[in-house]
Structure formats: structure tokens, C-alpha cells
Amino acid sequence: MAQEYRYLQLEAWLLQCLKEQRWRPGERLPSIRNLCQEHGVSKATALHALQRLEAQGLVEARPKAGHFVSQQIPRAQAPLSRTRIEAPRPVTVSDLLLDIMRRSAAFDILPESHSGELPPGIVALNRAIGRSLRRQRGEDYQYYDEPAGDAGLREQLALHLSRRGLQVAPEHLCITSGCQHALFLALMASCKRGDVVAVESPGFYGVMQLIEQLELRVVEVPASSETGMDIDALEEVLRRWQVRACIVSPAFATPGGALMDDSAKRRLLALAEQYDLAVIEDDIYADTAFGAVPDPLKAQDIEERVILCSSFSKCLSRDLRLGWISGGRWHARILHLKLVTQLASSRFLQRGVAEFMADGGLTAYLRRLRIELRERRDHLLSLLQAWPGEVRVSAPQGGLAVWVELADTVDTLAIYPEALRAGVVITPGPLFSVSGKFRNCLRLSYAHPWTTAREAALKQLPELLYQPIQNCNFRQSPP
């Protein structure tokens, strides 16, 4: 086989060994040196084969330790071919979401247990922002930032994205007030009242809020917790209804941490061109990747149909409220809408973050964060293995949460009030759908350290989930 294809041969051999369970989940694979010696390949070839397996979620690279077989736990969804696709409908966001956000519990089952300690990276970020504020001169405070945002921050973001295979000019980026604001601008720029938007199911509840406010209709496309949106199902949706936009999270989509492969990305872009729709890419979890950070969908976007949306809230700080958007053919419209909806962002906050990035602070922080998140995910998976009955759990290679599917008799929505009385906040499955699906599912996060208190809270859940259910007072969308 030609040298350029040797990595495929090595990849195929490793895949076969994994299928035969030559190495168990969590076990270390042969070193790169051993692979080179046994298979007569170069170090670059062996590394390329391992990186391809890592991108598929089968292998994890651990700094200074080597490559390991990923934790393999059965995934949490039924075969997609059996899922019925329902007609587009208006959206009504559940009161449940408001209650969870009021408790600051979107990613924490025990939000009152947090400590007062700051990670070193956040301390460095705060110092950079403080220096920026101290550099104010004259009447700077009397002037607004330009609509697109601070040029220095956009330059740093363009450099950051270039390392992931996306070459984007700073003038094609716009700073927003978080990813939610970016998604809002994307929908406003590409859709009008009454239009149909395709979303992943289960999918991000924040998107449902935006669709409701803009009086759009939604059609749910089945999604796997392994590979994301089912492109065959999307094609069926596009044949049946006129869809104006499609919102996807190719990298570690919430709630299950799915990772879309390159072939699915190419098919999605081809369908977007064929059916004339905007593809709104929610890229917010990409930088939490345990291994190689996947290229954004927009890196393959030749026709300028992808609107890239992201922020620092999942990889750096929820409180920062700085995001960005690259709007493709809709970018001029997005700049105008940014001016209308936000007017301007804080220049000094942006400059502080830009300095933090330029000094290497973000890179160093992400390096540590990814190691911590992988360890927390592994610990959560080990805790869930002790749960009784049939439990299926996703094992994502990035993101902040796993998707848990329980017995059909469990109703996580009805259990929510009971869990609150026990001091535990859960995120029930129906929150991730507009049609009341996934009642026997819930999302569990590993965003926070597994303290003794959080472990105790998690261990309470099986008893709560399998107890006789009471009436639930939270409003859901009509079936």
C-alpha cells in the first residue's frame, strides 16, 4: 500500500482489535514507538491513525501517558429509523427551564455546594480584564464600541479558529453577548415569522426559547448521542416541508455530547445548497474536546451558508457573556441586527480577553480544563455503573454532560419536584424536546468537581427516580 495510505491500514488493524476487545475500556494502547516497530510505519503515520480513532471517540490521548481505549458504555437512544418525524409546530418553552435557571442549576445537581476558589486561569483572566480597565484614558468611557466589536479580540478569535482549520478574516467576525445572542441574531437574519426551523432532537433548550420568541415553527430531526443529527431524517424533512434554517451542534452537542463525522457534514452542506437553507452552527462545546479539537462545519462551507455561533461560556466562564458570530452571506444583516439588539459591547472587557488570549492564557487554561473534564466524566460514568436496572449512558469525548436513558416506567419530569424536596436539581429529558419526548431520560453534567456532597446527591437519584411519582406542576408543550 502506498505510504500515504499506510495510516488507513494501521487504523483498520486498530479498529479490528478494538472490536475484538483486545484492550478493555480504559486500558492503554501500544505506544507509538511499538506501533512503528511492529507495523513498519513512521511516527507521523502512527499518530495520524490514532488521531483518526480519537476523532471517532474510540481512543483518548492523555498527555505524557499515551493513548487509551475510551470508556464504552451503551448509548442512550433507540434506532433512529424507528423514530417518527412530526410536522412543524409552534414552540412553548416549559416553566421548568425558568425554574432551573433561577436555581443556577443548568449544569449542577447541587448548585449551592460550590467553593469560593478560583482556578489559576480565571485569576489570570481577571487580572487581564483589570489591567484593561485601568488603562482607560480621557473620555474613553463616553464612547461606544463599534458594532462588530473590538478589532483586537476579533484578530485573536480569527487566530484561534485558524488552528482548527477555519480561515476567517477578523472583519467577518462579530462580537456578541454570548452564544445565545449569536443564535438569536442568526435566526433573525435568516428567518421571518412563521418559517420552519429544523433542530436536533434531543436538542438545546435555549434554541427552543429563541424560536418561540421569534414566532417560528420547529421540526425535530432525530439525533444520535454518538453522531448527532440523522442526515437521512433531515433529508426526509427537507423533502416534506419548506425549511428555512437548520440548527446543529456538530461538536459535542448537548445533551449527549454527539460528534458529527466529516461525511455527515459534507452531506449536510450539500442538502443546504440543494434546498436553499441557512445552517446555523452552534460550536460552543468544541474547545472542551478531550483530544483533538474538531474542525468546525464552517471550515467546509464553500457557499457561505453556515452561520458560526459560539462563546466563552462553556470553555472559560459563564459570567463573561462574550460570544461571536460569523454570518456568511448574512453577515451584513447580522451586523445591523447586533446594533439594534445590543448597540455595543464593553471595549475594556473585550480587550482584557484579547490580552489573555494573546499571552497564551486561554490555551493553557483549556489544556488543564480538558484533563479535568475527562477525569470528571470518567468518574461520573463509574458512579452511574452502580445504578440499578437498565441504564444506558452516552460517553462523550467532549462537552459537559452525558445523556442517561432509564426504564420506560421512569418519568423524570414528574420526579423533578420530589428531587427538589431532597435538595437535588435534575434536568429532565422533556426539556430537550418541544413534543414532550424523552420522559425517561435526563442530562447529567460533569462540569463541576465531584465533591463528597455532589456524589451523595447523585447517589440519591436512583431511589427518587424509581419511587411512585406525584403530580407535576410544570407546563410542557402540547403533544
N, C-alpha and C positions, 0 to 999 in steps of 0.2 A: 504494500500500500504506500502511496506517495507520502512524503514527510508531512505535508500539510493536513493529511487525513489520519495521522497516527493517533492524534488525541481522540478521535472518534472511536478508534479501535480500543484504546485504553478505557474510554468511557463505557463502551459496551461491555467490556470484561468486568468492570467495577459494578455496573448495573446488575449483571447476571449474578455476581457474588452477593449483592445486597438482596436480590430476590431469593437466593438460596439460604439467606440468613447466615452467611459465613461469619459475619460480625453482627453482634446484637446491638440494639439501640443504646447509644451512649458509649460504645466501645470505640477505641482508636483504630483508624485505618493504618495500613502500612505507610511508612514515611515516604516522602518524595524521593529520597535517596534510594530506598528499597525498590520503589516502583520503577525508577530509572534503570536500576541494575537488572531487575527481573524481566523487564519488557523492552529493554534496549532503546529507550526514548530519552530525549533531553529533559532537563528540568522544566523548561518552559512548556513542553508538551504535557508533562505530567500535571503541572499546575493548571494548565488550561482545561484538562479533563476534569480535575477536581472542582474547578470553578463552575463548570457547566452543571455538575451534580449539585453543587451548592445552590446555584440559581433555581434548581428544581425542588429545593427544600429537602434533599435526601442526605446531604452532608453539611456539617458545620465546621468552619475554620476557627480555631481558637488560638489566639496569639501566643507564640512561644510554646505551644503544646502540640500542634498538629491538626489533623482533620479527623472528625468523629462522625459516626453514624447518628443521624438526627433521631430525636425521640419520636417513635412511631406509635401513635395511638389512633384507633379508628376515628374517622372523620364524622362530622355531625350533620349529614344530610342524606335524604333518600335519593335514589337515582333521578337525575333531572328529567328524564324522558317521561316520568310519571306525573310531573307537576303540571297542573292545568294553568294555562295563561288566561287571566281575566281581562275583561275590557277596561279601557281607561276610565278613571273615576276622579272626582274631586277629592281633596285631602282634608281630613280633620285631625289635627295633632292632639294626642292624648294629654289629659291633665297630668298623667303620670310623669311625663317629661318635665313639666314645670316643677313638680314636687321633687324629683331627683336633682334638678339643677339648684333648687332652693337649698337643698341639703349639701351642695358641693360634692355630690357623690357619683358623678358621671364615671369616674374611674377608681372608686374606692368603696369597698363594702363597709368600711369603718372610718368615715371621714374625720371623726373627732379624735383619732388616735395619732395624728401626725406629730412629729417632733419639731423643735424650733431650729434644728441645724440646717445650714445651707451647704450644698456641695461646693467644692473649691471653684468649679467652673462658673457657678452662678455668682459667687463672690467676685470673681474676675469680671463677669459681665456687668454687675452693679457698679464696680469701680470705673469701668469704661464709660458707662452712662453718666456717672457722677462727674468724670473729667469733662465730658462733652457739655454738661450743664454749666460747669464753672468757666467754660471758655466763651460764654455769651459776652458780646461786646455791644456797646452803644444801645441802639434801639432794636436789636435783633428780635426781641420778644414781641415787637409790634407788627411783625410781618408774617404772612402765611407761607407755608411750604408750597412748592409748585405741585400741580395736580398729579404728576407721575411719581412724585416722591423724591427723596434725596438721591442725587446722582451717585454719590459715593457708595451708598448702600446698594443701589441697582448694579453698580460695577462689581461689587463683591458677590452679589447673588448670581450675576452672569458667570463669574469665575467659578463659583460653587457648582452651578449647573453644568458647566463645561466639563467638569471632572466626571459627570455622569453621562456624557455623550450628547448633551444638548448644547448646541452653539446658538446662543441668543444674544442679540445686542442689548445693551442697557436701555436704549430708547424703546425697546419692545417689551419692557417690564414696567409694571405699575405697582406701587406700594399700596396696600390696603390695610384695613383694620381687622386683620385676622383672615383665616381661610373661609369662614362663614360669609364674611363680607365679599370676598373674592367670588365665591359661588353665587352669591346674590347678584353681583354685577354681571357675571357670565350669563345667568338666566335672563336678566333684564335686557341684556344686549342681543340675545339670540332668540328670544321668545316674546310672544304677546299673549294677552289674556285669552284663555280657552285652549291654548296649544297643548299638545300632548308631549310629555317628557318621559323617557324610558329610564328606569332606575334599577339597581341591583336589589334582589330580594332573597335573603335579608339584606338590608342596606342601612345607610347612615340616616338616623332620625332627624338630624339637622337639615338635611336636604328636604325632607317632608315639610318642615316648618316653612322653608322658603317657597316651596311650590304652593303651599296653602296661601301664603300672604300675597303671592303674585296671581292667584286665581287661575292657576294652570291645572291640567289634569295629569295624572300619573298612570303609567302602565308598568307593572312589576315584572321584571325579567328574572327567572330563576338563576341563582348564583351558587356555586360550589364554594365551600370553605377552603378548598385546596387551590382551585384555578380561577375563581372569580366568575364573572358573568358568563352564562352559557350563550355563546355566539350563535349557535343553531337556533336557540329560542329567540334571540334578538332578531335574527333574520325573519323568523316567522312573524314576529310583532311588526316589523317594518313592512312586510307584505300585506298585513291586515289593516294597519292603521297608518295615518299620516303623522309621523313623529317628527317633532321639530328639533329636539335635542336629546342626547343620551349622556347621563352622568355615570361615570365609572371611577373606581379606585383600583388601578392595576397593581399597585404595590401595597400589599398587606392590608387589604380592605377590612374595615370594621363591619360586622362583629367578629369574623372568624380568622382574619389575617391572611386572606387568599392572595396568591401571587399569580398574575396572568402571564402566560408564556408569550414568546415573540410571535409565534404563528397566530395565536388568537388576536394579538394586537394588530397584525397585518390585516387579518380578516375584518376586524372592526373598522379600520380606516378605509378599507375597500367598500364596506357597506355604507359608511358615512358619505363617501363620494357618490355611490350609486343612488342613494336615497336622499341626498342633499340635506344632511343634518349636521348640527354642531355636536362635537364630542367634548364634554366638559370633564377634564381630568382632575380628580381630587388626589393630589400627590402628597398629602400631609404626613403620611406614615413612612415614606420611603427612607428617610435618614435614620430610622430606627432599625434598619436591616442588621441582622446578626452577622452576616457575611458580606459578600459583595453587594453594594447598593445597586439595585436595578436601574437601567436607563428609563427615563420617563417615556410614556407613549408619544409625547410631543416630539421626541428625538426622531421619530419615523414619519412625522407629519409634513409631507411634501405640499399638500394642497391648502395648508393653513386653516384646517378645520378643527384643530384641537385648541381649546382654551385651557391653559395650565393654571391650576389654583393650588396654593399651598401657604404654609405659615410656619412660624417657630413654635407654635403652641404645644405640639406633641413631642418635639425633639429637644426643646430648650426650656421654655417657660409658658405656662397657660396664661400668666398675667401680662405678658409682653404685648399682646394684641397687635402684632405686626405680621402682615401677610403679604403675598404678592400674586400677581396675575399676569400672564402673557396671552393676549387675546387673539392672536392670529388675524384673520380677516375682519374681526370685530373689535380690534384694539382701539381704534379711534373713538368708536362709540363708547367703549368701556372707560376711556379717559374722561369723556364728558359726564358719564354717569357717576364716576368717582367724585367729580367736582360737585355734583348735585347731592349725592348721598352723604359725603363726608367732609367736603370742602378741602381739608388738608390734614396731614399727619404731623406729629411732633418732629420737627427737624432735629432736635437735640437727642431724642430717643433713637432716631434712625442713625445719627452719626455715631452715637455710642455703640450701637450694634455693629455698624460697619467697621469701627476700630477693633472691636472684639474679634470679628471675623478676620480682618487683615493681620492681626497679631497671632493668628493661629488658635485663638481661644475656642472657637466653635469646633474645629477639627479635634482638638484634644478632648473637649468635653464629650463629643459624640463617641470617641474611641472608648472612653470609660463607660459611658451610658450603655452602649451596646453589650458590653460584657455583663454589666449588672442586669440588664433586661433579660438576657438569655438565662442567667442563673435564676432569676425570679420566675421566669416561665417554667424552667425545669422543676423548680420547687413546687409550683402550683400543680403541674402535671402529676408529680409524685403524690401530692395531697389528694388529688382527685381520684387516684387509683384506689384509694381506700373507701370511696363512696360505695354504698350497697347498690345492688340491682344493675340493670343495663345502663351504662353511661357511655356516651360517645362524645369525644372531645377533639377539637382541632388542635394541631401542633404547629403553629405558625413560625416562620423564620424571621419575623419582624413584627412591628406593630406593638400594641399594648394590651391585647386581650385574647382570650380563647372563647370559642362558641361551644356551649355544652347542651347536648340533647339528652333528655331524660325519658323515662317511660311515658307512654301516651296518657296515662292517668294523671300525670302531674300537671298542674295549672299554675305556672309561675306568676301570672298576673294576679290571680286570686290570693296567692300566698304573700304578695308584697306587703299588705298591711300587717300580717302576722309577723313577718320578718322585722318590720319596723318596731313592733312592740318588743321584740327580742334584742333590739339595738343594732340590727343588721340591715343595710340597704342593698337590695339586689337590683339588677337591670333586666327585667323580664323580656322574653323573646318578642311578644307582640309589639313592643316599641319599635322594632326594626322592620315593620311592615305596615301598610295602610289598610290591609284587609283582614287583620286580626289573626294572622297565621303565627306559627311558632310558639304556641302557648306552653308547650312542654320544653321550651328552650330558655336559656339565659346566657348573658355575656358576663364573664368574669375577667377582671383585669389583673395584670401583674405590674402595673405602673409604679406601685409603691413597695417598699421593703416589706418582707413577710415577718412582721413583729409577732411576738407571742400573742398579743391582743387580736391581730388580724387572723392569725392561724386559728385561734379559738372561735372567732366569728365564722370562719369558713367551715369549721367542723360542726357548727350548729345547724348548717343549712340542710343536710340530708333529713334530719328529724323534722324540720319545718316544712320541707318540700313534700314529704310523704304523709303529712298529717291530714285529717279531714279538712277540706277547705271551707272558708267562710265567704260571705258575700263580699264582692269587691266594689268599691265606690268610685273607681277611676273610669272615666269615659273613654271608649275606644271608637275608632272609625266603624261605621256600619258595614256589615259583611256584604 
